[in-house]
Amino acid sequence: MASGGSSPSDTPGASSPPPPAQQHKEKQKEKARVSRTSLILWHAHQNDAAAVRKLLEEDQSLVHARDYDNRTPLHVASLHGWIDVAKCLIEYGADVNAQDRWKNT
């Protein structure tokens, strides 16, 4: 039996999942993003302004990173009184009015 018709996946405009190599690459990017989010929160907690600045130079969007309690790196730095880290984060556009899960700023 020969099949002369087209399958649904051959139809123009039909969406198919990305190839495995592309899926792997996307997963790696997501893992790197999660790792960098953890890193900026960690360095903010450790009062490491130089490391925070380096991460922000590489990816400024990390200034808006959030942890499991919806805290930003600025929340973390402020909680511990790390002025240099807080100044760095504000310089990179940290939202000073961002709220955590308890609505604290």
Phi and psi in radians as a Rosetta constraint file:
Dihedral C 1 N 2 CA 2 C 2 CIRCULARHARMONIC -1.700 0.35
Dihedral N 2 CA 2 C 2 N 3 CIRCULARHARMONIC 2.472 0.35
Dihedral C 2 N 3 CA 3 C 3 CIRCULARHARMONIC -1.852 0.35
Dihedral N 3 CA 3 C 3 N 4 CIRCULARHARMONIC 2.067 0.35
Dihedral C 3 N 4 CA 4 C 4 CIRCULARHARMONIC -1.802 0.35
Dihedral N 4 CA 4 C 4 N 5 CIRCULARHARMONIC -0.170 0.35
Dihedral C 4 N 5 CA 5 C 5 CIRCULARHARMONIC -1.470 0.35
Dihedral N 5 CA 5 C 5 N 6 CIRCULARHARMONIC 2.983 0.35
Dihedral C 5 N 6 CA 6 C 6 CIRCULARHARMONIC -1.741 0.35
Dihedral N 6 CA 6 C 6 N 7 CIRCULARHARMONIC 2.604 0.35
Dihedral C 6 N 7 CA 7 C 7 CIRCULARHARMONIC -1.445 0.35
Dihedral N 7 CA 7 C 7 N 8 CIRCULARHARMONIC 2.803 0.35
Dihedral C 7 N 8 CA 8 C 8 CIRCULARHARMONIC -0.974 0.35
Dihedral N 8 CA 8 C 8 N 9 CIRCULARHARMONIC -0.527 0.35
Dihedral C 8 N 9 CA 9 C 9 CIRCULARHARMONIC -1.312 0.35
Dihedral N 9 CA 9 C 9 N 10 CIRCULARHARMONIC -0.249 0.35
Dihedral C 9 N 10 CA 10 C 10 CIRCULARHARMONIC -1.523 0.35
Dihedral N 10 CA 10 C 10 N 11 CIRCULARHARMONIC -0.136 0.35
Dihedral C 10 N 11 CA 11 C 11 CIRCULARHARMONIC -1.221 0.35
Dihedral N 11 CA 11 C 11 N 12 CIRCULARHARMONIC 2.368 0.35
Dihedral C 11 N 12 CA 12 C 12 CIRCULARHARMONIC -1.016 0.35
Dihedral N 12 CA 12 C 12 N 13 CIRCULARHARMONIC 2.406 0.35
Dihedral C 12 N 13 CA 13 C 13 CIRCULARHARMONIC 1.500 0.35
Dihedral N 13 CA 13 C 13 N 14 CIRCULARHARMONIC -0.173 0.35
Dihedral C 13 N 14 CA 14 C 14 CIRCULARHARMONIC -1.250 0.35
Dihedral N 14 CA 14 C 14 N 15 CIRCULARHARMONIC 2.436 0.35
Dihedral C 14 N 15 CA 15 C 15 CIRCULARHARMONIC -1.694 0.35
Dihedral N 15 CA 15 C 15 N 16 CIRCULARHARMONIC 2.284 0.35
Dihedral C 15 N 16 CA 16 C 16 CIRCULARHARMONIC -2.122 0.35
Dihedral N 16 CA 16 C 16 N 17 CIRCULARHARMONIC 2.699 0.35
Dihedral C 16 N 17 CA 17 C 17 CIRCULARHARMONIC -1.099 0.35
Dihedral N 17 CA 17 C 17 N 18 CIRCULARHARMONIC 2.643 0.35
Dihedral C 17 N 18 CA 18 C 18 CIRCULARHARMONIC -1.102 0.35
Dihedral N 18 CA 18 C 18 N 19 CIRCULARHARMONIC 2.690 0.35
Dihedral C 18 N 19 CA 19 C 19 CIRCULARHARMONIC -1.075 0.35
Dihedral N 19 CA 19 C 19 N 20 CIRCULARHARMONIC 2.732 0.35
Dihedral C 19 N 20 CA 20 C 20 CIRCULARHARMONIC -0.920 0.35
Dihedral N 20 CA 20 C 20 N 21 CIRCULARHARMONIC -0.672 0.35
Dihedral C 20 N 21 CA 21 C 21 CIRCULARHARMONIC -1.097 0.35
Dihedral N 21 CA 21 C 21 N 22 CIRCULARHARMONIC -0.701 0.35
Dihedral C 21 N 22 CA 22 C 22 CIRCULARHARMONIC -1.182 0.35
Dihedral N 22 CA 22 C 22 N 23 CIRCULARHARMONIC -0.739 0.35
Dihedral C 22 N 23 CA 23 C 23 CIRCULARHARMONIC -1.047 0.35
Dihedral N 23 CA 23 C 23 N 24 CIRCULARHARMONIC -0.752 0.35
Dihedral C 23 N 24 CA 24 C 24 CIRCULARHARMONIC -1.073 0.35
Dihedral N 24 CA 24 C 24 N 25 CIRCULARHARMONIC -0.779 0.35
Dihedral C 24 N 25 CA 25 C 25 CIRCULARHARMONIC -1.085 0.35
Dihedral N 25 CA 25 C 25 N 26 CIRCULARHARMONIC -0.725 0.35
Dihedral C 25 N 26 CA 26 C 26 CIRCULARHARMONIC -1.150 0.35
Dihedral N 26 CA 26 C 26 N 27 CIRCULARHARMONIC -0.686 0.35
Dihedral C 26 N 27 CA 27 C 27 CIRCULARHARMONIC -1.113 0.35
Dihedral N 27 CA 27 C 27 N 28 CIRCULARHARMONIC -0.716 0.35
Dihedral C 27 N 28 CA 28 C 28 CIRCULARHARMONIC -1.095 0.35
Dihedral N 28 CA 28 C 28 N 29 CIRCULARHARMONIC -0.728 0.35
Dihedral C 28 N 29 CA 29 C 29 CIRCULARHARMONIC -1.101 0.35
Dihedral N 29 CA 29 C 29 N 30 CIRCULARHARMONIC -0.719 0.35
Dihedral C 29 N 30 CA 30 C 30 CIRCULARHARMONIC -1.160 0.35
Dihedral N 30 CA 30 C 30 N 31 CIRCULARHARMONIC -0.722 0.35
Dihedral C 30 N 31 CA 31 C 31 CIRCULARHARMONIC -1.077 0.35
Dihedral N 31 CA 31 C 31 N 32 CIRCULARHARMONIC -0.740 0.35
Dihedral C 31 N 32 CA 32 C 32 CIRCULARHARMONIC -1.103 0.35
Dihedral N 32 CA 32 C 32 N 33 CIRCULARHARMONIC -0.695 0.35
Dihedral C 32 N 33 CA 33 C 33 CIRCULARHARMONIC -1.120 0.35
Dihedral N 33 CA 33 C 33 N 34 CIRCULARHARMONIC -0.785 0.35
Dihedral C 33 N 34 CA 34 C 34 CIRCULARHARMONIC -1.099 0.35
Dihedral N 34 CA 34 C 34 N 35 CIRCULARHARMONIC -0.746 0.35
Dihedral C 34 N 35 CA 35 C 35 CIRCULARHARMONIC -1.086 0.35
Dihedral N 35 CA 35 C 35 N 36 CIRCULARHARMONIC -0.741 0.35
Dihedral C 35 N 36 CA 36 C 36 CIRCULARHARMONIC -1.185 0.35
Dihedral N 36 CA 36 C 36 N 37 CIRCULARHARMONIC -0.622 0.35
Dihedral C 36 N 37 CA 37 C 37 CIRCULARHARMONIC -1.088 0.35
Dihedral N 37 CA 37 C 37 N 38 CIRCULARHARMONIC -0.809 0.35
Dihedral C 37 N 38 CA 38 C 38 CIRCULARHARMONIC -1.074 0.35
Dihedral N 38 CA 38 C 38 N 39 CIRCULARHARMONIC -0.705 0.35
Dihedral C 38 N 39 CA 39 C 39 CIRCULARHARMONIC -1.092 0.35
Dihedral N 39 CA 39 C 39 N 40 CIRCULARHARMONIC -0.812 0.35
Dihedral C 39 N 40 CA 40 C 40 CIRCULARHARMONIC -1.160 0.35
Dihedral N 40 CA 40 C 40 N 41 CIRCULARHARMONIC -0.655 0.35
Dihedral C 40 N 41 CA 41 C 41 CIRCULARHARMONIC -1.157 0.35
Dihedral N 41 CA 41 C 41 N 42 CIRCULARHARMONIC -0.696 0.35
Dihedral C 41 N 42 CA 42 C 42 CIRCULARHARMONIC -1.103 0.35
Dihedral N 42 CA 42 C 42 N 43 CIRCULARHARMONIC -0.856 0.35
Dihedral C 42 N 43 CA 43 C 43 CIRCULARHARMONIC -1.165 0.35
Dihedral N 43 CA 43 C 43 N 44 CIRCULARHARMONIC -0.579 0.35
Dihedral C 43 N 44 CA 44 C 44 CIRCULARHARMONIC -1.120 0.35
Dihedral N 44 CA 44 C 44 N 45 CIRCULARHARMONIC -0.708 0.35
Dihedral C 44 N 45 CA 45 C 45 CIRCULARHARMONIC -1.163 0.35
Dihedral N 45 CA 45 C 45 N 46 CIRCULARHARMONIC -0.598 0.35
Dihedral C 45 N 46 CA 46 C 46 CIRCULARHARMONIC -1.539 0.35
Dihedral N 46 CA 46 C 46 N 47 CIRCULARHARMONIC 0.073 0.35
Dihedral C 46 N 47 CA 47 C 47 CIRCULARHARMONIC 1.066 0.35
Dihedral N 47 CA 47 C 47 N 48 CIRCULARHARMONIC 0.697 0.35
Dihedral C 47 N 48 CA 48 C 48 CIRCULARHARMONIC -1.828 0.35
Dihedral N 48 CA 48 C 48 N 49 CIRCULARHARMONIC 1.400 0.35
Dihedral C 48 N 49 CA 49 C 49 CIRCULARHARMONIC -1.074 0.35
Dihedral N 49 CA 49 C 49 N 50 CIRCULARHARMONIC -0.631 0.35
Dihedral C 49 N 50 CA 50 C 50 CIRCULARHARMONIC -1.113 0.35
Dihedral N 50 CA 50 C 50 N 51 CIRCULARHARMONIC -0.755 0.35
Dihedral C 50 N 51 CA 51 C 51 CIRCULARHARMONIC -1.194 0.35
Dihedral N 51 CA 51 C 51 N 52 CIRCULARHARMONIC -0.685 0.35
Dihedral C 51 N 52 CA 52 C 52 CIRCULARHARMONIC -1.061 0.35
Dihedral N 52 CA 52 C 52 N 53 CIRCULARHARMONIC -0.826 0.35
Dihedral C 52 N 53 CA 53 C 53 CIRCULARHARMONIC -1.059 0.35
Dihedral N 53 CA 53 C 53 N 54 CIRCULARHARMONIC -0.757 0.35
Dihedral C 53 N 54 CA 54 C 54 CIRCULARHARMONIC -1.068 0.35
Dihedral N 54 CA 54 C 54 N 55 CIRCULARHARMONIC -0.786 0.35
Dihedral C 54 N 55 CA 55 C 55 CIRCULARHARMONIC -1.079 0.35
Dihedral N 55 CA 55 C 55 N 56 CIRCULARHARMONIC -0.721 0.35
Dihedral C 55 N 56 CA 56 C 56 CIRCULARHARMONIC -1.219 0.35
Dihedral N 56 CA 56 C 56 N 57 CIRCULARHARMONIC -0.563 0.35
Dihedral C 56 N 57 CA 57 C 57 CIRCULARHARMONIC -1.120 0.35
Dihedral N 57 CA 57 C 57 N 58 CIRCULARHARMONIC -0.605 0.35
Dihedral C 57 N 58 CA 58 C 58 CIRCULARHARMONIC -1.395 0.35
Dihedral N 58 CA 58 C 58 N 59 CIRCULARHARMONIC -0.601 0.35
Dihedral C 58 N 59 CA 59 C 59 CIRCULARHARMONIC -2.673 0.35
Dihedral N 59 CA 59 C 59 N 60 CIRCULARHARMONIC 1.647 0.35
Dihedral C 59 N 60 CA 60 C 60 CIRCULARHARMONIC -1.114 0.35
Dihedral N 60 CA 60 C 60 N 61 CIRCULARHARMONIC -0.411 0.35
Dihedral C 60 N 61 CA 61 C 61 CIRCULARHARMONIC -1.143 0.35
Dihedral N 61 CA 61 C 61 N 62 CIRCULARHARMONIC -0.296 0.35
Dihedral C 61 N 62 CA 62 C 62 CIRCULARHARMONIC -1.120 0.35
Dihedral N 62 CA 62 C 62 N 63 CIRCULARHARMONIC -0.298 0.35
Dihedral C 62 N 63 CA 63 C 63 CIRCULARHARMONIC -1.081 0.35
Dihedral N 63 CA 63 C 63 N 64 CIRCULARHARMONIC -0.378 0.35
Dihedral C 63 N 64 CA 64 C 64 CIRCULARHARMONIC -1.770 0.35
Dihedral N 64 CA 64 C 64 N 65 CIRCULARHARMONIC 0.242 0.35
Dihedral C 64 N 65 CA 65 C 65 CIRCULARHARMONIC -1.028 0.35
Dihedral N 65 CA 65 C 65 N 66 CIRCULARHARMONIC 2.657 0.35
Dihedral C 65 N 66 CA 66 C 66 CIRCULARHARMONIC -2.321 0.35
Dihedral N 66 CA 66 C 66 N 67 CIRCULARHARMONIC 2.555 0.35
Dihedral C 66 N 67 CA 67 C 67 CIRCULARHARMONIC -1.733 0.35
Dihedral N 67 CA 67 C 67 N 68 CIRCULARHARMONIC -2.997 0.35
Dihedral C 67 N 68 CA 68 C 68 CIRCULARHARMONIC -1.114 0.35
Dihedral N 68 CA 68 C 68 N 69 CIRCULARHARMONIC -0.352 0.35
Dihedral C 68 N 69 CA 69 C 69 CIRCULARHARMONIC -1.766 0.35
Dihedral N 69 CA 69 C 69 N 70 CIRCULARHARMONIC 0.258 0.35
Dihedral C 69 N 70 CA 70 C 70 CIRCULARHARMONIC 1.156 0.35
Dihedral N 70 CA 70 C 70 N 71 CIRCULARHARMONIC 0.385 0.35
Dihedral C 70 N 71 CA 71 C 71 CIRCULARHARMONIC -1.476 0.35
Dihedral N 71 CA 71 C 71 N 72 CIRCULARHARMONIC 2.519 0.35
Dihedral C 71 N 72 CA 72 C 72 CIRCULARHARMONIC -1.655 0.35
Dihedral N 72 CA 72 C 72 N 73 CIRCULARHARMONIC 2.951 0.35
Dihedral C 72 N 73 CA 73 C 73 CIRCULARHARMONIC -1.003 0.35
Dihedral N 73 CA 73 C 73 N 74 CIRCULARHARMONIC -0.577 0.35
Dihedral C 73 N 74 CA 74 C 74 CIRCULARHARMONIC -1.165 0.35
Dihedral N 74 CA 74 C 74 N 75 CIRCULARHARMONIC -0.685 0.35
Dihedral C 74 N 75 CA 75 C 75 CIRCULARHARMONIC -0.994 0.35
Dihedral N 75 CA 75 C 75 N 76 CIRCULARHARMONIC -0.827 0.35
Dihedral C 75 N 76 CA 76 C 76 CIRCULARHARMONIC -1.091 0.35
Dihedral N 76 CA 76 C 76 N 77 CIRCULARHARMONIC -0.842 0.35
Dihedral C 76 N 77 CA 77 C 77 CIRCULARHARMONIC -1.095 0.35
Dihedral N 77 CA 77 C 77 N 78 CIRCULARHARMONIC -0.742 0.35
Dihedral C 77 N 78 CA 78 C 78 CIRCULARHARMONIC -1.146 0.35
Dihedral N 78 CA 78 C 78 N 79 CIRCULARHARMONIC -0.709 0.35
Dihedral C 78 N 79 CA 79 C 79 CIRCULARHARMONIC -0.985 0.35
Dihedral N 79 CA 79 C 79 N 80 CIRCULARHARMONIC -0.633 0.35
Dihedral C 79 N 80 CA 80 C 80 CIRCULARHARMONIC -1.682 0.35
Dihedral N 80 CA 80 C 80 N 81 CIRCULARHARMONIC -0.064 0.35
Dihedral C 80 N 81 CA 81 C 81 CIRCULARHARMONIC 1.354 0.35
Dihedral N 81 CA 81 C 81 N 82 CIRCULARHARMONIC 0.439 0.35
Dihedral C 81 N 82 CA 82 C 82 CIRCULARHARMONIC -1.464 0.35
Dihedral N 82 CA 82 C 82 N 83 CIRCULARHARMONIC 1.555 0.35
Dihedral C 82 N 83 CA 83 C 83 CIRCULARHARMONIC -1.081 0.35
Dihedral N 83 CA 83 C 83 N 84 CIRCULARHARMONIC -0.813 0.35
Dihedral C 83 N 84 CA 84 C 84 CIRCULARHARMONIC -1.097 0.35
Dihedral N 84 CA 84 C 84 N 85 CIRCULARHARMONIC -0.707 0.35
Dihedral C 84 N 85 CA 85 C 85 CIRCULARHARMONIC -1.154 0.35
Dihedral N 85 CA 85 C 85 N 86 CIRCULARHARMONIC -0.775 0.35
Dihedral C 85 N 86 CA 86 C 86 CIRCULARHARMONIC -1.054 0.35
Dihedral N 86 CA 86 C 86 N 87 CIRCULARHARMONIC -0.772 0.35
Dihedral C 86 N 87 CA 87 C 87 CIRCULARHARMONIC -1.055 0.35
Dihedral N 87 CA 87 C 87 N 88 CIRCULARHARMONIC -0.754 0.35
Dihedral C 87 N 88 CA 88 C 88 CIRCULARHARMONIC -1.063 0.35
Dihedral N 88 CA 88 C 88 N 89 CIRCULARHARMONIC -0.820 0.35
Dihedral C 88 N 89 CA 89 C 89 CIRCULARHARMONIC -1.094 0.35
Dihedral N 89 CA 89 C 89 N 90 CIRCULARHARMONIC -0.727 0.35
Dihedral C 89 N 90 CA 90 C 90 CIRCULARHARMONIC -1.138 0.35
Dihedral N 90 CA 90 C 90 N 91 CIRCULARHARMONIC -0.698 0.35
Dihedral C 90 N 91 CA 91 C 91 CIRCULARHARMONIC -1.007 0.35
Dihedral N 91 CA 91 C 91 N 92 CIRCULARHARMONIC -0.594 0.35
Dihedral C 91 N 92 CA 92 C 92 CIRCULARHARMONIC -1.600 0.35
Dihedral N 92 CA 92 C 92 N 93 CIRCULARHARMONIC 0.182 0.35
Dihedral C 92 N 93 CA 93 C 93 CIRCULARHARMONIC 1.671 0.35
Dihedral N 93 CA 93 C 93 N 94 CIRCULARHARMONIC 0.360 0.35
Dihedral C 93 N 94 CA 94 C 94 CIRCULARHARMONIC -1.036 0.35
Dihedral N 94 CA 94 C 94 N 95 CIRCULARHARMONIC 2.449 0.35
Dihedral C 94 N 95 CA 95 C 95 CIRCULARHARMONIC -1.408 0.35
Dihedral N 95 CA 95 C 95 N 96 CIRCULARHARMONIC 1.918 0.35
Dihedral C 95 N 96 CA 96 C 96 CIRCULARHARMONIC -1.263 0.35
Dihedral N 96 CA 96 C 96 N 97 CIRCULARHARMONIC -0.187 0.35
Dihedral C 96 N 97 CA 97 C 97 CIRCULARHARMONIC -1.855 0.35
Dihedral N 97 CA 97 C 97 N 98 CIRCULARHARMONIC 0.166 0.35
Dihedral C 97 N 98 CA 98 C 98 CIRCULARHARMONIC -1.074 0.35
Dihedral N 98 CA 98 C 98 N 99 CIRCULARHARMONIC 2.444 0.35
Dihedral C 98 N 99 CA 99 C 99 CIRCULARHARMONIC -1.910 0.35
Dihedral N 99 CA 99 C 99 N 100 CIRCULARHARMONIC 2.489 0.35
Dihedral C 99 N 100 CA 100 C 100 CIRCULARHARMONIC -1.512 0.35
Dihedral N 100 CA 100 C 100 N 101 CIRCULARHARMONIC -2.981 0.35
Dihedral C 100 N 101 CA 101 C 101 CIRCULARHARMONIC -1.147 0.35
Dihedral N 101 CA 101 C 101 N 102 CIRCULARHARMONIC -0.299 0.35
Dihedral C 101 N 102 CA 102 C 102 CIRCULARHARMONIC -1.760 0.35
Dihedral N 102 CA 102 C 102 N 103 CIRCULARHARMONIC 0.187 0.35
Dihedral C 102 N 103 CA 103 C 103 CIRCULARHARMONIC 1.232 0.35
Dihedral N 103 CA 103 C 103 N 104 CIRCULARHARMONIC 0.329 0.35
Dihedral C 103 N 104 CA 104 C 104 CIRCULARHARMONIC -1.439 0.35
Dihedral N 104 CA 104 C 104 N 105 CIRCULARHARMONIC 2.564 0.35
